[in-house]
Amino acid sequence: MYTDGAAKGNPGPGGYGVLLRFNGIDKELSQGYRKTTNNRMELLAVIVALEALKTNKHPVEIFSDSKYVVDAVNQGWVFSWRSKGFKGKKNSDLWMRYLRLHEKFKIRFHWVKGHNGHPENERCDELAVRAAEDIEHHLIDEFFEAEQEKLL
């Protein structure tokens, strides 16, 4: 699977794009949000992709241009954050959601350089940007917006 997220401004409108590929069949997923961050969209793309899988019988290969997501998992940072109750860490709601999925699948992350001509990554970026720009269909990232209100 291939994932990407985009945000116009940080925070600002954003979206994610996902390309699932299995046995030669592709499925694309995307959604936009009225106010979010790029890191949230990158992580949400991975979560939505995993949630869309119908079985956990096969290993899952995730390709992402997000060092934030890939390194957090591959370097084990997210597991340390969890053991410390995510104290001082952003996106704890999404990381907890990811960790529940992480336990169900055998996942291997791969980092790909973004905007570098990688066809699947470019397609995910197109989906994410289009979703971010489609304000008529934006969802509200309630957790994020509530957290932002607390900061004001």
C-alpha positions as CSV (number, residue, x, y, z in Angstrom):
1,M,0.0,0.0,0.0
2,Y,1.0,3.6,-0.7
3,T,0.0,6.6,1.4
4,D,0.4,10.3,1.4
5,G,-1.0,13.3,3.2
6,A,-1.2,17.0,2.4
7,A,-2.1,20.2,4.2
8,K,-2.4,23.7,3.0
9,G,-0.9,25.6,5.9
10,N,-0.1,23.9,9.1
11,P,-2.8,23.9,10.4
12,G,-5.1,24.3,7.5
13,P,-7.2,22.3,5.1
14,G,-5.8,18.9,4.4
15,G,-6.4,15.5,3.0
16,Y,-4.9,12.0,2.6
17,G,-4.6,9.7,-0.3
18,V,-4.1,5.9,-0.3
19,L,-3.4,3.4,-3.0
20,L,-4.1,-0.2,-2.0
21,R,-2.7,-2.9,-4.3
22,F,-3.2,-6.6,-4.0
23,N,-3.0,-9.3,-6.7
24,G,-3.0,-6.7,-9.5
25,I,-6.0,-4.9,-8.2
26,D,-5.8,-1.3,-7.1
27,K,-8.2,0.6,-4.8
28,E,-7.9,4.3,-4.0
29,L,-9.1,6.1,-0.9
30,S,-9.0,9.8,0.0
31,Q,-10.7,12.3,2.3
32,G,-10.3,16.0,3.1
33,Y,-10.5,17.8,6.4
34,R,-11.2,21.5,7.0
35,K,-8.4,22.0,9.5
36,T,-5.5,19.7,10.2
37,T,-1.8,19.2,9.7
38,N,0.4,17.4,7.2
39,N,1.6,14.9,9.9
40,R,-1.9,14.1,10.9
41,M,-2.9,13.4,7.3
42,E,0.2,11.3,6.7
43,L,-0.6,9.2,9.8
44,L,-4.3,9.0,9.0
45,A,-3.6,7.7,5.5
46,V,-1.8,4.7,7.0
47,I,-4.6,4.1,9.5
48,V,-7.3,4.3,6.9
49,A,-5.4,2.0,4.6
50,L,-5.0,-0.6,7.4
51,E,-8.6,-0.3,8.4
52,A,-9.6,-1.0,4.8
53,L,-7.9,-4.4,4.7
54,K,-10.2,-7.3,4.8
55,T,-7.7,-9.8,6.2
56,N,-4.6,-9.9,8.3
57,K,-3.3,-13.2,6.7
58,H,-0.7,-11.4,4.5
59,P,2.2,-9.2,5.4
60,V,1.6,-5.5,4.8
61,E,4.1,-3.3,3.0
62,I,3.5,0.4,3.5
63,F,5.3,2.9,1.3
64,S,5.2,6.5,2.6
65,D,7.1,9.7,2.1
66,S,6.6,10.7,5.7
67,K,9.7,10.4,7.8
68,Y,7.5,11.3,10.8
69,V,5.4,8.2,10.4
70,V,8.0,5.8,9.0
71,D,10.7,6.6,11.5
72,A,8.3,6.7,14.5
73,V,7.5,3.0,13.8
74,N,10.8,1.7,12.4
75,Q,12.9,3.4,15.1
76,G,10.4,2.3,17.8
77,W,9.7,5.8,19.0
78,V,5.9,5.3,19.0
79,F,6.2,2.4,21.4
80,S,8.3,4.5,23.8
81,W,5.7,7.4,23.5
82,R,3.0,4.9,24.4
83,S,4.8,3.6,27.4
84,K,5.1,7.3,28.6
85,G,1.4,8.0,27.9
86,F,2.2,10.1,24.9
87,K,3.1,12.9,27.3
88,G,4.0,16.0,25.3
89,K,3.5,14.2,21.9
90,K,1.2,15.4,19.2
91,N,-1.4,13.2,17.5
92,S,-1.8,10.9,20.4
93,D,-5.3,10.0,19.3
94,L,-4.1,8.8,15.9
95,W,-1.1,7.0,17.3
96,M,-3.3,5.1,19.7
97,R,-5.6,4.2,16.8
98,Y,-2.5,3.1,14.7
99,L,-1.1,1.0,17.6
100,R,-4.3,-1.0,17.8
101,L,-4.0,-1.9,14.1
102,H,-0.2,-2.5,14.4
103,E,-0.9,-5.4,16.7
104,K,-3.2,-7.1,14.1
105,F,-0.9,-7.0,11.1
106,K,2.7,-7.9,10.2
107,I,3.7,-4.4,8.9
108,R,6.9,-3.3,7.2
109,F,7.4,0.4,6.4
110,H,9.4,1.8,3.5
111,W,10.3,5.4,3.1
112,V,10.1,6.9,-0.4
113,K,11.3,10.3,-1.3
114,G,8.3,12.5,-2.1
115,H,7.8,14.5,-5.3
116,N,10.5,12.5,-6.9
117,G,8.7,10.8,-9.7
118,H,7.6,7.6,-7.8
119,P,4.4,6.8,-9.7
120,E,2.4,5.5,-6.7
121,N,3.6,8.2,-4.4
122,E,2.7,10.8,-6.9
123,R,-0.8,9.3,-7.3
124,C,-1.3,9.4,-3.6
125,D,-0.2,13.0,-3.5
126,E,-2.7,13.9,-6.2
127,L,-5.5,12.2,-4.2
128,A,-4.5,14.0,-1.0
129,V,-4.2,17.4,-2.6
130,R,-7.5,17.0,-4.5
131,A,-9.2,15.9,-1.2
132,A,-7.7,18.9,0.6
133,E,-9.0,21.3,-2.1
134,D,-12.5,19.7,-2.1
135,I,-13.9,21.9,0.7
136,E,-17.5,20.9,0.0
137,H,-16.7,17.4,1.2
138,H,-14.4,18.1,4.1
139,L,-14.8,16.4,7.4
140,I,-14.1,17.9,10.8
141,D,-11.1,16.6,12.6
142,E,-12.8,17.0,16.0
143,F,-9.9,15.9,18.2
144,F,-7.5,18.2,16.5
145,E,-9.8,21.2,16.4
146,A,-10.6,20.7,20.1
147,E,-6.9,20.6,20.9
148,Q,-6.4,23.8,18.9
149,E,-9.1,25.5,20.9
150,K,-7.3,24.7,24.1
151,L,-4.2,26.5,22.8
152,L,-6.1,29.7,22.2
